[in-house]
Amino acid sequence: MRRRRRIGVGVVSVMLIGLAMLAPASARGLAQTALARAEAQQAPGVRVEVRELKRTSGDTLTLRAVVVNDSDQKFKVAEGTSLSVPRIYLLDTANRRKYTVVRDEKAKCICSPSPMVKAKSRAEIWAKFGAPPEGVQKLTVVIPQFAPLENVPIRQ
């Protein structure tokens, strides 16, 4: 009788673990919530989600975002523009300041490569910026081809 109970508990445990693995990432608590999101201006089904805007060492901010393409086509760029990570910038409207992506001594951006996002997929992007004064708590994130993402909170 005890052996049957142990086997039954073991089978149930394996089944529950298997179901948990099949659950979507958001149900498992693995998905991050977006601080802000915007739809692409000329590409239905494509959006950008800001995951983090954080003060980091060296008096910098790090922006982390995800470009999500739920459409059936690859993310095609508008004529003359591109989803260019080096062209992302931050606006401090209260102090009338613009923060561009930090560049190294060879003028290369300190950022991820600009992605081409296939249909039904996503691509993570990141970039480093000079940090605004400590009193600034929120910024507007401007990403080419998307509406400005306003009032994005800065994490410490």
C-alpha positions in Angstrom: 0.0 0.0 0.0 2.8 2.4 0.9 4.7 1.7 -2.3 1.6 2.5 -4.4 1.1 5.8 -2.6 4.8 6.7 -3.2 4.5 5.9 -6.9 1.2 7.8 -7.1 2.8 10.9 -5.5 5.8 10.6 -7.8 3.6 10.4 -10.9 1.6 13.4 -9.8 4.7 15.4 -9.1 6.2 14.6 -12.6 2.9 15.6 -14.2 2.8 18.9 -12.3 6.4 19.7 -13.3 5.6 18.9 -16.9 2.5 21.2 -16.9 4.5 24.0 -15.4 7.1 23.6 -18.2 4.4 23.9 -20.8 2.9 27.1 -19.3 3.7 30.3 -21.0 6.7 32.3 -19.5 4.3 34.9 -18.1 2.5 32.2 -16.1 5.8 31.0 -14.7 6.7 34.5 -13.6 9.6 34.7 -16.0 8.3 37.6 -18.2 9.2 41.1 -17.2 6.6 43.8 -17.2 7.1 46.7 -19.6 7.6 50.1 -18.1 6.3 51.6 -21.4 5.3 50.3 -24.8 4.6 51.8 -28.2 3.4 50.5 -31.5 5.4 50.9 -34.7 4.2 53.9 -36.7 4.2 52.1 -40.0 4.3 48.4 -39.2 1.1 47.0 -37.7 1.7 44.2 -35.2 5.2 45.5 -34.2 5.8 47.2 -30.8 8.7 48.1 -28.6 8.6 47.5 -24.8 11.0 49.3 -22.4 12.0 46.8 -19.8 14.5 48.9 -17.8 16.0 52.3 -17.6 18.5 52.2 -14.8 21.3 54.3 -13.4 24.6 52.4 -13.7 28.2 52.9 -12.9 30.3 55.6 -14.5 27.4 58.2 -14.3 25.5 56.4 -17.1 22.0 55.0 -17.7 21.3 51.7 -19.3 18.2 51.2 -21.4 16.9 47.7 -22.1 14.0 47.1 -24.4 12.4 44.4 -26.5 11.1 44.8 -30.1 8.2 42.4 -30.5 7.0 41.4 -34.0 3.6 39.7 -33.8 2.9 40.2 -37.5 3.3 37.6 -40.2 6.0 39.6 -42.0 9.6 40.5 -41.0 9.8 44.0 -39.6 10.4 46.1 -42.7 11.9 49.5 -42.2 10.4 52.7 -43.6 12.1 54.2 -46.5 15.1 56.2 -45.4 14.9 55.1 -41.8 15.8 52.1 -39.7 15.5 50.7 -36.3 18.9 52.1 -35.5 19.9 51.6 -31.9 22.6 54.3 -32.1 19.8 56.8 -33.1 17.8 56.2 -29.9 17.9 59.1 -27.5 16.4 60.2 -24.1 14.6 63.5 -23.4 14.6 65.3 -20.2 11.7 67.7 -21.0 11.8 69.5 -17.6 15.4 70.5 -18.1 15.3 70.7 -21.9 18.1 68.2 -22.3 18.7 65.4 -24.9 20.9 62.4 -24.1 22.3 60.4 -27.0 23.9 57.0 -26.9 27.4 57.0 -25.4 30.2 56.4 -27.9 33.7 55.0 -27.5 37.0 56.6 -28.7 36.4 55.2 -32.2 32.9 56.8 -32.2 31.2 53.4 -32.0 28.0 53.3 -29.9 28.0 51.5 -26.6 24.8 49.6 -27.6 23.5 46.4 -29.1 23.5 45.9 -32.8 20.4 47.1 -34.7 18.2 44.1 -35.2 16.1 42.8 -38.1 13.1 41.2 -36.4 11.6 38.2 -38.1 7.9 37.5 -38.2 6.4 36.2 -34.9 9.7 36.9 -33.0 11.3 39.4 -30.7 14.7 41.0 -30.4 16.3 42.6 -27.3 18.1 45.9 -27.6 20.1 47.9 -25.1 22.1 51.2 -25.1 24.1 53.3 -22.6 23.5 57.0 -22.1 25.0 59.8 -20.0 23.0 60.1 -16.8 20.8 63.1 -16.0 21.1 64.8 -12.6 20.0 62.8 -9.6 16.8 64.7 -9.2 15.5 63.5 -12.6 13.2 60.6 -12.0 11.6 60.1 -15.4 12.6 60.5 -19.1 11.0 60.2 -22.5 12.6 57.4 -24.6 12.7 58.1 -28.4 13.2 55.1 -30.6 13.1 55.6 -34.4 9.9 54.4 -36.0 7.9 54.3 -32.7 5.9 56.9 -30.9 7.9 58.5 -28.0 7.6 56.6 -24.7 6.9 59.3 -22.1 7.5 59.3 -18.4 9.7 56.2 -18.2 10.9 55.8 -14.6 14.6 55.6 -13.9 15.6 52.9 -11.5 18.4 53.4 -9.1 
